[in-house]
Amino acid sequence: MALSKPFLGLSICLTLLCLVACAPVQPWERGNLAKPQMALDPYPLQSSLRAHNYGSREAAAGGNAAQGGGCGCY
């Protein structure tokens, strides 16, 4: 029985500490908190250019809906 009291006190303290750490974030503050490393595609322009070049060379439709011939024309 002696072990359960300190464990209960510790679990209550940890729970309260976790609840205090939560804070509401306003929509206009989210851009300041977002990290570029967390983006699904950190370089969207570079990825778009690579997809365009790949579609032009392969003359096939990829996942980006780009269609065209091997010459790069659409």
Secondary structure, 3 states (H helix, E strand, C coil): CCCHHHHHHHHHHHHHHHHHHCCCCCHHHHHHHCCHHHCCCCCHHHHHHHHHHHHHHHCCCCCCCCCCCCCCCC
